[in-house]
């Protein structure tokens, strides 16, 4: 896919934003980074959607959909010893409910500092709307996803957590073992999901109807909650 680096003054630019010129969508923001100059300066990796004329071009940022980052926590997966089915399933389920302008997946071992760093970057630097993790929510010695999430979120969402627990308990008594956490960081919604595809589906499906409204309120929608359809 053709890509290039874009730099300049662009406050508020987020992953998944589309940049338009003369009525055409020409670029899509993939990620923010620091360009190695002295001093380093902020830049964005962008996907080229349509040819861009050389020279000075006035661009307008648009938000055609939501951005999703899913993170699979698995020691064996990170070593290439296990196929990841849960992360792609998250993307499939969310895309069936919300228009997505960008979806990206990440695979990490069960490493608390690494997950804290990635959650912080995806929320506060990249600006992903939805950050959904899968795996590491139980009580095994290497299950550290809730600890990493609690260390970074600003507002916890116990209603999301109760909905996931109720959905799990309706299927198995082992649902009581899950320690999944949900909350917000900046303008991003972070939710921990279990590791198996079956449990991902069971826990995510009851949350899907609330995702758009939650993001709207989190990102400053002034409408009264009672007016939501």
NUMIGU-909930 format. One line per 2 residues: number of its first residue (from 1); their letters; for each residue z, x, y of C-alpha. Coordinates in Angstrom, 1 decimal. Example, Ala and Ser with C-alpha at 12.3 -4.5 7.8 and 13.67 -1.06 7.14 Angstrom:
// residues 2
1	as	7.8 12.3 -4.5  7.1 13.7 -1.1
//
This chain:
// residues 229
1	xx	0.0 0.0 0.0  -1.0 1.5 3.4
3	xx	2.1 2.5 5.4  3.0 4.4 8.5
5	xx	5.9 5.4 10.7  6.6 3.4 13.9
7	xx	9.0 4.6 16.5  10.1 3.4 20.0
9	xx	12.5 1.1 21.7  12.8 -2.0 19.5
11	xx	16.3 -3.5 19.6  17.1 -6.0 16.9
13	xx	14.3 -5.1 14.6  15.2 -6.0 11.0
15	xx	13.8 -5.4 7.5  11.1 -8.0 6.8
17	xx	10.2 -8.6 10.4  6.4 -8.9 11.0
19	xx	4.8 -7.3 14.1  1.9 -9.2 15.6
21	xx	-0.8 -8.0 18.0  -3.3 -10.4 19.7
23	xx	-2.3 -13.2 17.4  -2.7 -11.3 14.2
25	xx	0.1 -10.1 11.9  -0.5 -6.3 11.6
27	xx	2.7 -4.6 10.5  5.7 -5.5 8.4
29	xx	9.0 -3.6 8.7  10.0 -2.1 5.4
31	xx	13.0 0.1 6.3  14.7 1.9 9.2
33	xx	15.2 5.7 9.1  15.9 8.7 11.2
35	xx	12.8 10.9 12.0  13.8 14.6 11.7
37	xx	13.3 15.8 15.3  15.9 17.6 17.5
39	xx	17.7 15.3 18.1  16.6 12.9 15.3
41	xx	15.3 9.5 16.6  15.2 6.1 15.1
43	xx	11.9 5.1 13.4  10.7 2.4 11.0
45	xx	8.6 2.6 7.9  6.1 -0.3 8.2
47	xx	3.5 -1.7 5.8  0.1 -2.1 7.3
49	xx	-1.1 -5.8 6.9  -4.2 -5.5 9.1
51	xx	-6.1 -2.7 10.9  -4.4 -1.6 14.1
53	xx	-6.4 -0.3 17.1  -5.6 3.3 18.2
55	xx	-3.9 3.6 21.5  -1.2 1.5 23.2
57	xx	-0.7 -1.8 21.5  1.8 -4.5 22.6
59	xx	3.6 -5.9 19.5  5.6 -9.1 19.1
61	xx	8.3 -9.3 16.4  8.2 -12.4 14.2
63	xx	10.5 -13.7 11.4  8.2 -15.5 8.9
65	xx	10.9 -15.6 6.2  14.2 -14.2 5.0
67	xx	14.7 -10.7 3.7  16.4 -10.1 0.3
69	xx	17.9 -7.0 -1.2  19.2 -7.1 -4.8
71	xx	21.3 -4.4 -6.3  21.8 -3.9 -10.0
73	xx	25.0 -2.0 -11.0  24.6 -0.4 -14.4
75	xx	25.4 3.1 -15.6  22.9 2.7 -18.5
77	xx	20.3 1.2 -16.3  20.6 4.0 -13.8
79	xx	20.0 6.5 -16.6  16.9 4.6 -17.8
81	xx	18.6 3.5 -21.0  18.5 -0.3 -20.3
83	xx	15.9 -2.6 -18.9  17.0 -4.5 -15.8
85	xx	16.3 -8.2 -16.1  19.0 -9.5 -13.8
87	xx	17.7 -8.0 -10.5  14.2 -9.4 -10.8
89	xx	15.7 -12.8 -11.8  17.7 -12.9 -8.6
91	xx	14.5 -12.4 -6.6  12.7 -15.1 -8.6
93	xx	15.4 -17.7 -8.1  15.9 -17.0 -4.4
95	xx	12.1 -17.0 -3.7  11.8 -20.4 -5.3
97	xx	14.3 -21.8 -2.7  13.7 -19.7 0.4
99	xx	10.6 -18.3 2.0  10.9 -14.5 1.7
101	xx	9.2 -12.0 4.0  10.5 -9.0 2.1
103	xx	12.4 -8.4 -1.2  13.6 -5.0 -2.4
105	xx	15.5 -4.0 -5.5  17.9 -1.1 -6.0
107	xx	19.5 0.3 -9.2  22.8 2.1 -9.0
109	xx	25.4 3.4 -11.5  28.8 1.8 -11.3
111	xx	29.9 4.0 -8.4  32.1 2.5 -5.7
113	xx	31.4 4.9 -2.8  27.6 4.7 -3.4
115	xx	27.7 0.9 -3.4  29.8 0.8 -0.2
117	xx	27.3 3.1 1.5  24.3 1.1 0.3
119	xx	25.8 -2.3 1.3  26.6 -0.9 4.8
121	xx	23.2 0.5 5.2  21.4 -2.6 4.0
123	xx	23.4 -4.9 6.3  24.0 -2.9 9.5
125	xx	21.0 -0.5 9.6  18.2 -2.3 7.7
127	xx	19.3 -5.8 8.6  18.6 -7.6 5.3
129	xx	19.6 -11.3 5.4  20.7 -11.6 1.8
131	xx	22.3 -8.8 -0.3  23.0 -9.9 -3.8
133	xx	24.5 -7.6 -6.4  24.5 -8.0 -10.2
135	xx	27.0 -6.4 -12.5  30.4 -4.7 -12.3
137	xx	32.4 -7.9 -11.6  34.7 -7.9 -14.6
139	xx	37.8 -5.9 -15.6  36.3 -2.9 -17.5
141	xx	37.3 0.5 -16.1  33.9 1.0 -14.5
143	xx	33.7 -2.5 -12.9  34.1 -1.6 -9.2
145	xx	31.6 -4.0 -7.5  34.3 -6.3 -6.0
147	xx	36.3 -3.3 -4.6  33.2 -1.9 -2.9
149	xx	32.3 -5.3 -1.5  35.9 -6.1 -0.2
151	xx	35.9 -2.7 1.5  32.9 -3.6 3.8
153	xx	32.8 -7.3 4.3  34.1 -8.8 7.5
155	xx	34.5 -12.5 6.6  35.1 -13.6 3.0
157	xx	33.6 -16.8 1.6  36.1 -18.2 -0.9
159	xx	34.0 -21.4 -1.3  31.1 -19.4 -2.7
161	xx	33.5 -17.6 -5.1  35.0 -20.9 -6.3
163	xx	31.6 -22.4 -6.8  30.6 -19.5 -9.0
165	xx	33.8 -19.6 -11.0  33.4 -23.4 -11.6
167	xx	29.9 -22.9 -12.8  30.9 -20.2 -15.2
169	xx	33.9 -22.1 -16.5  31.7 -25.1 -17.2
171	xx	29.8 -22.8 -19.7  32.5 -20.5 -21.1
173	xx	36.2 -19.8 -20.7  35.3 -16.1 -20.1
175	xx	34.2 -17.2 -16.6  37.8 -16.8 -15.6
177	xx	37.5 -13.0 -16.0  34.9 -12.6 -13.2
179	xx	36.2 -11.1 -9.9  33.0 -11.7 -8.0
181	xx	33.3 -11.6 -4.2  31.2 -13.2 -1.4
183	xx	31.3 -12.5 2.3  29.5 -11.4 5.4
185	xx	28.8 -8.1 7.1  27.1 -8.2 10.5
187	xx	24.4 -10.8 10.1  24.1 -10.3 6.3
189	xx	25.4 -12.4 3.5  26.7 -10.4 0.5
191	xx	27.3 -12.1 -2.9  28.4 -10.5 -6.2
193	xx	26.9 -11.9 -9.3  27.6 -11.2 -13.0
195	xx	25.5 -8.8 -15.0  23.7 -10.8 -17.6
197	xx	20.6 -12.9 -16.7  22.2 -16.0 -18.1
199	xx	25.3 -15.6 -16.0  23.2 -14.7 -12.9
201	xx	21.3 -18.0 -13.2  24.5 -20.0 -13.8
203	xx	26.3 -18.5 -10.8  23.4 -18.3 -8.3
205	xx	22.0 -21.8 -8.8  25.0 -23.7 -7.2
207	xx	24.8 -21.4 -4.2  21.1 -21.7 -3.5
209	xx	21.3 -25.0 -1.5  23.8 -23.3 0.9
211	xx	22.0 -20.0 1.6  19.8 -21.1 4.4
213	xx	22.5 -23.0 6.3  25.0 -20.1 5.8
215	xx	22.5 -17.6 7.2  21.6 -19.9 10.1
217	xx	25.2 -20.2 11.2  26.0 -16.5 10.6
219	xx	23.0 -15.5 12.8  23.9 -17.8 15.7
221	xx	22.4 -21.3 15.1  24.3 -23.5 17.6
223	xx	23.6 -26.8 15.7  26.6 -28.7 14.5
225	xx	27.3 -28.3 10.8  27.5 -32.1 10.4
227	xx	23.8 -32.4 11.5  22.5 -30.3 8.6
229	x	20.1 -32.3 6.4
//
